[in-house]
Amino acid sequence: MNPPAAIPPPRFSRYQKFVVGMLAFLQFAVILDFMLMAPLGALIMPALSIDTQQFGLIVSAYAFSAGASGLLTAGFADRFDRKKLLLFFYTGFVLGTVWCGIANSFETLLIARIVTGLFGGVIGSVVLAIATDLFPQQMRGRVMGVIQTAFAASQVLGIPVGLYLSNHWNWHVPFLAMAAIGAAGGVVVAWGMRPVTGHLALPQERGPWKHLHHTLAEPRHLLAFATTALVATGGFMLMPFSSAYIVGNLGIDLHSLPTVYLVTGLCTILFGPLIGRAADKYGKFQVFVAGSALSIVMVLVYTHLGPVSLPVLVAINAVMFVGIFSRIIPFQALMASVPSPAQRGSFNAISASIQQLSGGIASVIAGHIVVLGADGKLQHFDVVGYVVVGALVTALALLWRLHRTTAPEVRQEAGALP
């Protein structure tokens, strides 16, 4: 008897393509807001006369306020139309970005980052909840591949343009330009996206705090939250000081930074959808393991570099980010299936909050590990690499446990272990 023919993966409708594109754009805007701080760090620190610890505090301020916002909204996240919730927080995020663009001191930039984090920290969780609500399990790897590729797009389009604008004018201009583009995208979402209210038909708990407590008390959720905290550590420890490390330690000219981010972003844009397809086809956990192995090797290589040529740095940076994306995309697709539909908004809000809080702590720790020497070089950056590798290994162990103990239908989606 011949085996049954393989069922082809479902195809995206025109509206689904529009939704994925809009969600990816919103992720692009939020991620770019964080990403801009890293390459502009080499300009902001001397312009505001601040040291690495103060800059680490500015970066972590966004993370801490975003984490607090996520926890405060978690109990209410499943009680509203997700589209309206998304637009409310996105509007506040755009206004906060404008404030960053007009800040002229350490104190005003710190407050602006706090305000931006209060609104921006919730957007990612709402985006993931909408993506999970509107797309079945068989499509989520590809959906997350496109949405998370917004990270790469922020490098290809945002960071080189941001560096160009800051090099020709000042560091304020990229934030103002991003706010203008972000506002236009928000109008398109408000006009074209349909209400997302399917979860409102499900039974709801009476009190928001009771809903929050039940989401936090679920053992499987706690394991997922712990894994999320460790997954966030790497980016927050390496990225804030990457531009200072590349310029000061590796001997790359400041005007060559756009080339580094441009090529790296193009590579990750190319590989992002392919990683999503691989996660759907071969198993999300298996792809996460492969990405973790590649990330460990490349983080150790990157943080131990001496002066190198631009092509060598571009190649190393590109491979490292391919490894990072090979972790993030399957991880997000796996986490999407952990909560029940009635707890999806709350779970994602808490997860985003924990991600931001742990990232903020990681940024502060990195700011205390590295020291800007009198010669302009960062010292002890290799120690940061060891800490990141430790977080990668621990996250892999926790996800393996979650993968083994989660519900059977989730294991099937993620790629069951033997």
C-alpha positions as CSV (number, residue, x, y, z in Angstrom):
1,M,0.0,0.0,0.0
2,N,1.4,3.4,-1.0
3,P,1.9,5.9,1.8
4,P,-0.5,8.9,1.8
5,A,0.8,11.9,-0.1
6,A,2.2,14.7,2.1
7,I,-0.2,17.5,2.7
8,P,1.2,20.8,1.4
9,P,1.4,23.6,3.9
10,P,-1.5,26.0,3.8
11,R,-1.1,29.1,1.6
12,F,-1.5,32.6,2.8
13,S,-4.6,34.6,1.7
14,R,-4.2,38.2,0.5
15,Y,-5.4,39.6,3.9
16,Q,-3.1,37.3,5.8
17,K,-0.2,38.6,3.8
18,F,-1.3,42.1,4.6
19,V,-1.5,41.3,8.3
20,V,1.9,39.7,8.4
21,G,3.4,42.7,6.6
22,M,1.8,45.1,9.0
23,L,2.8,43.1,12.1
24,A,6.3,42.9,10.7
25,F,6.4,46.7,10.2
26,L,5.3,47.3,13.8
27,Q,8.0,45.0,15.0
28,F,10.4,46.8,12.8
29,A,9.6,50.1,14.4
30,V,9.8,48.8,18.0
31,I,13.0,46.9,17.4
32,L,14.6,49.8,15.5
33,D,14.0,52.0,18.5
34,F,16.2,49.7,20.6
35,M,18.6,49.0,17.8
36,L,19.4,52.6,17.2
37,M,20.7,53.0,20.7
38,A,23.5,50.6,20.0
39,P,25.2,52.2,16.9
40,L,24.4,55.7,18.1
41,G,26.1,54.9,21.4
42,A,29.5,56.0,20.0
43,L,27.9,59.4,19.3
44,I,25.5,59.8,22.3
45,M,28.1,59.1,25.0
46,P,30.5,62.0,24.0
47,A,27.7,64.3,22.9
48,L,26.0,64.1,26.4
49,S,29.3,63.6,28.2
50,I,28.3,60.3,29.8
51,D,30.2,57.1,30.6
52,T,29.4,53.4,29.8
53,Q,27.5,52.9,33.1
54,Q,25.2,55.9,32.4
55,F,24.7,54.7,28.8
56,G,23.9,51.2,30.1
57,L,21.3,52.8,32.4
58,I,19.7,54.7,29.5
59,V,19.4,51.4,27.6
60,S,18.1,49.5,30.6
61,A,15.6,52.2,31.5
62,Y,13.6,51.3,28.4
63,A,13.7,47.7,29.4
64,F,12.7,48.2,33.0
65,S,9.8,50.5,32.2
66,A,8.7,48.1,29.4
67,G,8.8,45.2,31.9
68,A,6.7,47.1,34.4
69,S,4.2,48.0,31.7
70,G,3.9,44.4,30.6
71,L,3.1,43.2,34.1
72,L,0.6,46.0,34.7
73,T,-1.3,45.3,31.4
74,A,-1.2,41.5,31.6
75,G,-4.4,41.1,33.5
76,F,-6.3,43.2,31.0
77,A,-4.6,42.0,27.8
78,D,-7.3,39.4,26.9
79,R,-10.3,41.7,27.6
80,F,-10.1,44.0,24.6
81,D,-10.0,44.0,20.9
82,R,-6.3,43.3,20.2
83,K,-6.3,45.8,17.4
84,K,-7.4,48.6,19.6
85,L,-4.9,47.6,22.3
86,L,-2.2,47.6,19.7
87,L,-3.0,51.0,18.4
88,F,-3.2,52.6,21.9
89,F,0.2,51.5,22.9
90,Y,1.7,52.1,19.5
91,T,0.6,55.8,19.6
92,G,2.3,56.3,22.9
93,F,5.4,54.6,21.6
94,V,5.6,57.0,18.6
95,L,5.2,60.1,20.9
96,G,7.9,58.7,23.2
97,T,10.2,58.4,20.2
98,V,9.7,62.0,19.4
99,W,10.7,62.9,23.0
100,C,13.9,60.9,22.5
101,G,14.6,63.0,19.4
102,I,14.4,66.3,21.2
103,A,16.2,65.2,24.4
104,N,19.4,67.2,25.1
105,S,20.7,65.8,28.3
106,F,21.3,62.6,30.2
107,E,18.3,63.2,32.4
108,T,15.8,64.1,29.6
109,L,16.9,61.2,27.4
110,L,16.6,58.8,30.4
111,I,13.0,60.0,31.1
112,A,12.2,59.8,27.4
113,R,13.4,56.2,27.2
114,I,11.3,55.3,30.3
115,V,8.1,56.8,28.6
116,T,8.9,55.0,25.3
117,G,9.4,51.7,27.1
118,L,6.1,52.1,29.0
119,F,4.3,52.0,25.7
120,G,6.7,50.1,23.4
121,G,7.2,47.2,25.8
122,V,3.6,45.9,25.2
123,I,3.5,46.1,21.4
124,G,5.6,43.0,20.8
125,S,3.4,40.9,23.0
126,V,0.2,42.1,21.3
127,V,1.8,41.5,17.9
128,L,2.6,37.9,18.8
129,A,-0.9,37.4,20.3
130,I,-2.5,38.6,17.0
131,A,-0.2,36.4,14.9
132,T,-1.1,33.3,17.0
133,D,-4.8,34.1,16.9
134,L,-5.0,34.5,13.2
135,F,-2.7,31.8,12.0
136,P,-2.8,28.0,12.6
137,Q,0.1,26.0,14.0
138,Q,1.2,24.8,10.5
139,M,1.9,28.4,9.4
140,R,3.4,30.0,12.5
141,G,7.0,29.1,11.7
142,R,6.8,31.1,8.5
143,V,4.8,33.9,10.1
144,M,7.4,34.3,12.9
145,G,10.2,34.1,10.3
146,V,8.7,37.1,8.5
147,I,7.9,39.0,11.7
148,Q,11.3,38.4,13.3
149,T,13.0,39.4,10.1
150,A,11.9,42.9,11.0
151,F,15.0,42.8,13.2
152,A,17.1,42.4,10.1
153,A,15.2,45.0,8.2
154,S,15.9,47.5,11.0
155,Q,19.6,46.9,10.3
156,V,19.3,47.1,6.5
157,L,17.0,50.1,6.3
158,G,17.1,51.8,9.7
159,I,20.5,51.5,11.2
160,P,22.6,52.6,8.1
161,V,20.1,55.4,7.4
162,G,20.2,56.4,11.1
163,L,24.0,56.4,11.1
164,Y,24.0,58.4,7.9
165,L,21.6,61.0,9.3
166,S,23.5,61.2,12.6
167,N,26.9,61.6,10.8
168,H,25.6,64.4,8.6
169,W,23.4,66.2,11.2
170,N,23.3,64.8,14.7
171,W,22.0,61.8,16.7
172,H,18.6,63.4,17.3
173,V,17.5,63.2,13.7
174,P,17.2,59.4,13.4
175,F,14.7,59.3,16.2
176,L,12.6,62.0,14.7
177,A,12.7,60.4,11.3
178,M,11.7,57.0,12.8
179,A,8.7,58.6,14.6
180,A,7.5,60.1,11.3
181,I,7.7,56.9,9.4
182,G,6.2,54.9,12.4
183,A,3.2,57.3,12.5
184,A,2.5,56.6,8.8
185,G,2.6,52.9,9.4
186,G,0.2,53.2,12.3
187,V,-2.4,54.9,10.1
188,V,-2.2,52.0,7.6
189,V,-2.8,49.5,10.4
190,A,-5.7,51.5,11.8
191,W,-7.3,51.6,8.3
192,G,-6.6,48.1,7.0
193,M,-6.6,45.7,9.9
194,R,-9.8,44.1,11.0
195,P,-10.8,43.8,14.7
196,V,-9.2,40.8,16.4
197,T,-11.9,39.8,18.9
198,G,-12.1,36.0,18.6
199,H,-10.7,35.5,22.1
200,L,-13.5,37.6,23.6
201,A,-16.0,34.9,22.9
202,L,-14.1,32.5,25.2
203,P,-15.0,32.3,28.9
204,Q,-13.2,35.0,30.8
205,E,-12.3,35.1,34.5
206,R,-14.1,37.8,36.4
207,G,-11.1,39.7,37.8
208,P,-8.0,40.8,35.9
209,W,-5.7,40.1,38.9
210,K,-7.1,36.6,39.2
211,H,-6.5,36.1,35.5
212,L,-2.9,37.4,36.0
213,H,-2.4,35.1,38.9
214,H,-3.6,32.0,37.1
215,T,-1.4,32.8,34.1
216,L,1.6,33.1,36.4
217,A,0.8,30.1,38.5
218,E,0.8,27.6,35.6
219,P,4.0,25.5,36.0
220,R,4.5,25.2,32.2
221,H,4.2,29.0,31.9
222,L,6.8,29.5,34.6
223,L,9.3,27.3,32.8
224,A,8.6,29.2,29.6
225,F,9.1,32.5,31.4
226,A,12.5,31.4,32.8
227,T,13.6,30.4,29.3
228,T,12.5,33.7,27.9
229,A,14.6,35.6,30.4
230,L,17.7,33.8,29.4
231,V,17.0,34.0,25.6
232,A,16.9,37.8,26.0
233,T,20.2,38.1,27.8
234,G,22.5,37.9,24.8
235,G,21.2,40.8,22.7
236,F,21.0,43.2,25.7
237,M,24.5,42.4,26.8
238,L,26.3,42.6,23.4
239,M,24.3,45.1,21.3
240,P,24.5,48.3,23.5
241,F,28.3,48.4,23.3
242,S,28.7,46.8,19.8
243,S,29.5,50.1,18.0
244,A,32.0,51.2,20.6
245,Y,33.6,47.8,20.5
246,I,33.8,47.7,16.7
247,V,35.3,51.2,16.5
248,G,37.6,51.2,19.5
249,N,38.7,47.6,19.7
250,L,38.5,46.3,16.1
251,G,39.8,49.4,14.4
252,I,36.8,49.9,12.1
253,D,36.1,53.5,11.0
254,L,32.9,55.0,12.3
255,H,31.8,55.7,8.8
256,S,32.1,52.0,7.9
257,L,29.6,51.0,10.6
258,P,26.6,51.3,8.1
259,T,28.3,48.7,5.9
260,V,28.6,46.2,8.8
261,Y,24.9,46.5,9.7
262,L,23.8,46.6,6.1
263,V,25.4,43.4,5.0
264,T,24.5,41.7,8.3
265,G,20.9,42.8,7.9
266,L,20.7,41.6,4.2
267,C,21.9,38.1,5.3
268,T,19.4,37.8,8.1
269,I,16.6,39.1,5.8
270,L,17.5,36.3,3.4
271,F,17.8,33.6,6.0
272,G,14.9,34.6,8.3
273,P,12.1,33.2,6.1
274,L,14.2,30.1,5.3
275,I,14.7,29.5,9.1
276,G,10.9,29.8,9.6
277,R,10.2,27.3,6.8
278,A,12.8,24.9,8.4
279,A,11.2,25.3,11.8
280,D,7.8,24.2,10.3
281,K,9.3,21.4,8.3
282,Y,12.0,19.9,10.6
283,G,10.8,20.9,14.1
284,K,11.2,24.1,16.0
285,F,13.2,22.6,18.8
286,Q,15.7,21.0,16.4
287,V,16.3,24.3,14.6
288,F,16.7,26.1,18.0
289,V,19.4,23.6,19.0
290,A,21.3,24.1,15.7
291,G,21.0,27.9,16.1
292,S,22.2,27.8,19.7
293,A,25.3,25.8,18.7
294,L,26.2,28.2,16.0
295,S,25.6,31.2,18.3
296,I,27.9,29.9,21.0
297,V,30.7,29.5,18.6
298,M,30.3,32.9,16.9
299,V,29.8,34.8,20.2
300,L,33.1,33.4,21.5
301,V,34.8,34.3,18.2
302,Y,33.3,37.8,18.1
303,T,34.1,38.8,21.7
304,H,37.7,37.7,21.3
305,L,38.6,39.6,18.1
306,G,41.5,41.9,17.7
307,P,41.9,44.5,15.0
308,V,40.4,43.0,11.8
309,S,39.6,44.1,8.3
310,L,36.1,45.2,7.4
311,P,35.3,42.1,5.2
312,V,36.3,39.7,8.0
313,L,34.2,41.6,10.6
314,V,31.2,41.6,8.2
315,A,31.4,37.9,7.7
316,I,31.7,37.1,11.4
317,N,28.9,39.4,12.3
318,A,26.6,38.0,9.6
319,V,27.1,34.4,10.6
320,M,26.6,35.3,14.3
321,F,23.3,36.9,13.5
322,V,22.1,34.0,11.4
323,G,22.8,31.9,14.5
324,I,20.9,34.3,16.7
325,F,17.9,34.3,14.3
326,S,18.0,30.5,14.2
327,R,17.2,30.6,17.9
328,I,14.7,33.5,18.1
329,I,12.4,32.4,15.2
330,P,11.7,28.8,16.4
331,F,11.6,29.9,20.0
332,Q,8.8,32.5,19.3
333,A,6.9,29.9,17.3
334,L,7.2,27.4,20.1
335,M,6.2,29.9,22.8
336,A,3.1,30.8,20.8
337,S,1.6,27.4,21.5
338,V,2.3,27.2,25.2
339,P,-0.7,29.2,26.5
340,S,-4.4,28.5,25.9
341,P,-6.2,31.1,23.6
342,A,-7.9,32.6,26.7
343,Q,-4.6,33.3,28.3
344,R,-2.6,34.2,25.2
345,G,-2.6,38.0,25.7
346,S,-1.7,37.8,29.4
347,F,1.0,35.2,28.7
348,N,2.6,37.2,26.0
349,A,2.5,40.4,28.0
350,I,4.2,38.7,31.0
351,S,6.7,37.1,28.7
352,A,7.5,40.4,27.1
353,S,7.8,42.0,30.5
354,I,10.2,39.3,31.7
355,Q,12.2,39.6,28.5
356,Q,12.6,43.4,29.0
357,L,13.3,43.2,32.7
358,S,16.0,40.5,32.2
359,G,17.4,42.4,29.3
360,G,17.6,45.5,31.4
361,I,19.4,43.7,34.1
362,A,21.8,42.2,31.5
363,S,22.5,45.6,30.1
364,V,23.3,47.0,33.6
365,I,25.6,44.0,34.3
366,A,27.3,44.5,30.9
367,G,27.8,48.2,31.7
368,H,29.6,47.3,34.9
369,I,31.7,44.5,33.3
370,V,33.0,46.6,30.4
371,V,35.1,49.7,31.0
372,L,36.0,52.4,28.4
373,G,39.7,52.8,28.6
374,A,41.7,56.0,28.1
375,D,42.7,54.7,24.6
376,G,39.1,54.4,23.6
377,K,39.0,50.6,23.8
378,L,36.4,48.6,25.7
379,Q,38.0,46.3,28.3
380,H,36.6,42.9,29.5
381,F,34.3,42.5,26.5
382,D,35.4,38.9,26.4
383,V,33.9,38.4,29.9
384,V,30.6,39.5,28.5
385,G,30.9,36.8,25.8
386,Y,31.4,34.1,28.5
387,V,28.3,35.3,30.3
388,V,26.3,35.2,27.1
389,V,27.4,31.7,26.3
390,G,26.4,30.6,29.8
391,A,22.9,32.0,29.3
392,L,22.7,30.3,25.9
393,V,23.5,26.9,27.3
394,T,21.1,27.3,30.3
395,A,18.3,28.4,28.0
396,L,18.8,25.4,25.8
397,A,18.6,23.1,28.8
398,L,15.4,24.8,30.0
399,L,13.8,24.7,26.6
400,W,14.6,21.0,26.3
401,R,12.8,20.4,29.6
402,L,9.8,22.4,28.4
403,H,9.9,20.5,25.1
404,R,9.7,17.2,27.0
405,T,7.0,18.2,29.6
406,T,4.7,20.3,27.4
407,A,1.3,19.1,26.1
408,P,1.4,16.5,23.4
409,E,-0.1,18.8,20.7
410,V,2.6,21.4,21.4
411,R,5.3,18.8,21.2
412,Q,4.0,17.7,17.8
413,E,4.1,21.3,16.6
414,A,7.6,22.0,17.9
415,G,9.0,18.8,16.5
416,A,8.8,15.9,19.0
417,L,11.9,14.4,20.6
418,P,12.4,10.7,20.2
